[in-house]
Amino acid sequence: MITCGITVNYLYENLSEGRGLSHLHIGVYPAPAEMILAGVGGQGILSIAYVLDHAALRQNLHVKQADVHGMAQRGGAVQSHSRIADRAIHSDLIPAGAAGMILGVEPLESLRYTHLLSPEGTVVSTIAPHRSIPDYPAISELLTQLEGLPNVVLIDSDRLARMAGSPKAHNMVMAGAAVFSLPIEAANAEKASRRLFASKGDRIVEVNLRAFRLGAAFFEIYRELAAIGVQRERIRRFSAKLGAAGPTPESLRIWGDLLCGDGGGEILSSLESQDLEVTPEPAAIEELPHGSLGGGEAERNM
């Protein structure tokens, strides 16, 4: 799989230029891929499945998809089993303990299907709740459970969708967050997205492509910070301070070292209390209040 630095650098350079991912040479995971898409009615689960499945078909891969719906009205549970392989697939459904990924467009629904996940599998979930039931759990409880899973990547799909230009694009944010963990090329997923939204006009096409790219970029940022050893709760708080322009790969590594240290929580509190946004350049880290750097920790890691 491609390293975070190249991925993040490429994505952020091209988000503002309206370019796609076609020039990015990505090493993808080999087929087969077993993925559960989970959410509630009206969240665009089937649109995600369309984009990812049609990207696989463009590569002459075999695809099986089975949609399992809850109640017909919006708000009922919806899940989709998506299987992608380089050989014939004989069953539509993924057995318990075999899914390589749960892609959750709703955090409670992400947790609902963890029994289907393989021991090595990953939950890629939004942190944005869709409160369709009166006794919906506190989001803090859901985040604690999600962050306690062995392999997880958490994305604020609602925030990134608004950053892309429309809150309705949250499902394409999650499609982007899934793409580098599947045996498909991002360029083919973009082509499928263009085809899906073509009838809605150029603006909608571009908004959804931007959402897709933001989802892919923030997935890689999360994975890179986790690999450095940053606590998941800190990654979530740090991601909330990122804009569409950064950080650079160099500054991301510096931030990772800072956030791993004893002063990491204090640094985040400083960012949050002053409503500061993480900027692309590492030099901006020096502009934080001196007390927020945890007793010389910045000097050790710069």
C-alpha positions in Angstrom: 0.0 0.0 0.0 1.2 3.5 -0.8 2.8 5.5 2.1 0.8 8.1 3.8 3.2 11.0 2.8 2.8 10.5 -0.9 -0.9 10.0 -0.6 -1.6 13.0 1.5 0.7 15.2 -0.5 -0.9 14.2 -3.8 -4.5 14.5 -2.5 -4.1 17.9 -0.9 -2.2 19.3 -3.9 -5.0 18.3 -6.3 -8.1 19.0 -4.2 -7.9 22.7 -5.0 -7.1 22.0 -8.7 -10.1 19.8 -9.4 -7.8 17.0 -10.6 -8.5 13.3 -10.0 -6.5 10.4 -8.6 -5.6 9.0 -12.0 -2.0 10.0 -11.8 -1.4 8.4 -8.4 0.2 4.9 -8.7 -1.4 3.0 -5.8 -0.5 -0.5 -4.6 -3.9 -1.9 -3.6 -4.8 -4.9 -1.5 -5.2 -8.1 -3.5 -8.7 -9.6 -4.1 -10.7 -11.1 -2.5 -12.2 -8.3 -0.5 -15.2 -8.8 1.8 -16.9 -5.6 3.0 -20.0 -4.8 5.0 -21.6 -1.4 4.3 -23.8 -0.4 7.3 -26.1 2.6 7.9 -29.7 3.6 7.9 -32.2 4.3 5.1 -31.6 7.5 3.2 -27.8 7.7 3.9 -26.7 6.6 0.4 -25.4 3.1 1.1 -26.4 1.9 -2.3 -24.5 4.8 -3.9 -21.4 3.8 -2.1 -21.8 0.2 -3.3 -22.4 1.4 -6.9 -19.2 3.4 -7.0 -17.0 0.8 -5.4 -18.5 -2.2 -7.2 -18.4 -0.5 -10.6 -14.8 0.4 -10.1 -14.1 -3.2 -9.5 -16.0 -4.2 -12.6 -13.9 -1.8 -14.7 -10.9 -3.9 -13.7 -12.6 -7.1 -14.7 -12.9 -8.3 -11.2 -15.9 -10.4 -10.0 -18.4 -8.7 -7.8 -21.3 -10.0 -5.7 -23.6 -7.6 -3.8 -26.5 -8.4 -1.5 -28.5 -5.6 0.0 -30.3 -6.3 3.3 -32.8 -3.6 4.1 -34.6 -2.7 7.4 -38.0 -1.1 7.3 -38.7 0.6 4.0 -38.9 4.2 5.4 -35.9 6.4 6.0 -34.3 5.5 9.3 -34.6 1.8 9.1 -31.4 -0.3 9.3 -29.7 -0.9 5.9 -26.7 -3.1 5.2 -25.0 -4.3 2.0 -22.6 -7.3 1.6 -20.0 -6.5 -1.1 -17.6 -9.2 -2.2 -14.9 -8.5 -4.8 -12.6 -11.2 -6.1 -10.4 -12.1 -9.1 -12.3 -15.4 -9.5 -15.9 -16.6 -9.4 -17.9 -15.8 -6.3 -20.5 -18.4 -5.4 -22.3 -16.8 -2.4 -23.7 -13.3 -2.0 -23.4 -13.1 1.8 -20.3 -12.7 3.9 -20.2 -15.3 6.8 -19.6 -14.2 10.4 -16.0 -13.6 11.1 -14.9 -13.2 7.5 -15.4 -9.5 6.6 -12.2 -7.6 6.0 -14.0 -4.3 6.5 -17.1 -2.8 8.0 -17.7 0.5 6.3 -20.1 2.4 8.6 -22.1 5.5 7.5 -23.6 5.6 11.0 -21.6 4.8 14.2 -24.2 2.7 16.0 -24.8 0.7 12.9 -21.0 0.2 12.6 -21.0 -1.5 16.0 -24.0 -3.6 15.2 -22.1 -5.7 12.6 -18.7 -6.2 14.3 -19.5 -9.9 14.8 -19.1 -10.3 11.0 -15.6 -8.8 11.1 -12.5 -11.1 10.8 -9.8 -10.8 13.5 -7.6 -8.9 11.1 -10.5 -6.8 9.7 -10.9 -3.0 10.1 -13.9 -0.9 11.0 -14.0 2.3 8.9 -16.8 4.4 10.4 -18.1 7.9 10.5 -18.4 9.5 13.9 -21.5 11.5 12.8 -24.7 10.0 14.4 -28.0 9.7 12.7 -30.4 9.7 15.6 -33.4 7.8 14.2 -34.5 6.2 17.5 -35.7 8.0 20.7 -33.2 6.1 23.0 -30.2 6.6 20.8 -27.0 6.1 23.0 -24.7 9.0 23.9 -22.2 9.6 21.1 -19.4 9.6 23.7 -20.3 6.0 24.6 -20.3 5.0 20.9 -16.9 6.6 20.3 -15.5 4.9 23.4 -16.6 1.5 22.0 -15.4 2.3 18.5 -12.0 3.5 19.7 -11.6 0.4 21.7 -11.8 -1.9 18.7 -8.5 -3.5 17.6 -8.5 -2.0 14.1 -10.5 1.1 13.4 -10.4 4.4 11.4 -12.9 7.1 12.4 -13.9 9.8 10.0 -16.1 12.9 10.5 -18.0 12.4 7.3 -20.5 15.2 7.9 -17.7 17.8 8.5 -15.8 16.7 5.4 -19.0 16.7 3.3 -19.7 20.3 4.2 -16.0 21.1 3.5 -16.6 19.5 0.0 -19.6 21.7 -0.6 -22.7 19.7 0.4 -23.7 17.8 3.5 -25.4 15.3 1.2 -22.0 14.1 0.0 -21.1 12.4 3.3 -21.6 9.0 1.7 -18.9 9.8 -0.9 -16.6 10.8 1.9 -16.9 7.3 3.2 -16.5 5.7 -0.2 -13.2 7.6 -0.4 -12.2 6.4 3.0 -12.6 2.8 1.8 -10.9 2.9 -1.5 -7.3 2.3 -0.5 -8.2 -0.8 1.4 -9.9 -2.5 -1.6 -8.4 -4.1 -4.7 -9.6 -1.2 -6.9 -7.9 1.8 -8.4 -9.1 5.2 -7.1 -9.2 6.5 -10.7 -11.8 3.9 -11.5 -13.9 4.8 -8.5 -13.8 8.4 -9.6 -15.1 7.4 -13.0 -17.9 5.5 -11.4 -18.8 8.5 -9.3 -18.9 10.8 -12.3 -21.2 8.4 -14.1 -23.5 8.0 -11.0 -23.9 11.8 -10.6 -23.7 12.9 -14.2 -27.4 13.5 -14.6 -27.3 16.0 -11.6 -24.9 18.4 -13.3 -21.3 19.3 -13.2 -21.4 21.0 -9.8 -22.8 18.0 -8.1 -20.2 15.8 -9.8 -17.4 17.9 -8.6 -18.7 18.2 -5.1 -18.9 14.4 -4.8 -15.4 13.9 -6.2 -14.0 16.4 -3.7 -15.8 14.6 -0.9 -14.4 11.3 -2.2 -10.8 12.7 -2.2 -11.2 14.3 1.3 -12.4 10.9 2.7 -9.3 9.2 1.1 -7.0 11.8 2.5 -8.3 11.8 6.0 -8.3 8.0 6.1 -4.6 8.1 5.3 -4.0 10.8 7.9 -5.7 8.7 10.6 -3.8 5.6 9.7 -0.4 7.4 9.6 -1.0 9.0 13.1 -2.1 5.6 14.5 1.0 4.0 13.1 3.1 6.6 14.8 1.4 5.7 18.1 -1.0 8.6 18.6 -4.0 7.7 20.8 -7.3 7.4 18.8 -9.1 10.0 20.9 -6.3 12.4 20.1 -6.4 11.6 16.4 -10.1 12.4 16.4 -9.6 15.7 18.1 -6.7 16.6 15.9 -8.6 15.7 12.7 -11.3 18.1 13.8 -8.8 20.9 13.5 -7.7 20.1 10.0 -8.8 22.1 7.0 -8.8 21.1 3.4 -5.3 22.6 2.8 -3.1 20.6 5.1 -1.1 19.3 6.7 1.9 18.5 4.6 3.5 15.0 5.1 6.4 16.6 7.0 4.2 18.5 9.4 2.0 15.5 9.9 5.0 13.5 11.2 5.9 16.3 13.5 2.4 16.6 14.8 2.4 12.8 15.3 5.5 13.0 17.5 4.0 15.9 19.5 0.7 14.2 20.0 2.3 11.0 21.2 4.0 12.8 24.0 2.9 13.7 27.5 2.0 17.2 26.3 -0.2 16.0 23.4 -3.4 16.5 25.3 -2.4 20.0 26.3 -1.5 20.9 22.7 -4.9 19.8 21.5 -6.6 21.7 24.3 -4.7 24.8 23.2 -5.8 24.3 19.6 -9.4 23.8 20.7 -9.6 26.7 23.2 -8.2 29.2 20.8 -10.2 27.9 17.8 -6.9 27.4 15.9 -6.7 25.4 12.7 -3.8 23.2 11.8 -1.9 24.8 8.9 0.0 23.0 6.1 3.5 24.1 7.2 5.5 22.7 10.1 6.8 26.2 11.0 3.3 27.1 12.2 3.7 24.6 15.1 6.2 27.0 16.6 3.5 29.7 16.8 1.6 27.7 19.5 1.7 29.2 23.0 5.0 27.9 24.6 3.1 26.4 27.5 1.2 24.2 25.2 4.2 22.2 24.0 4.6 20.1 27.1 7.9 21.2 28.7 10.2 21.2 25.8 8.7 18.3 23.9 8.5 20.3 20.7 12.3 20.9 20.8 12.9 17.2 21.0 10.7 16.4 18.1 11.2 19.3 15.7 
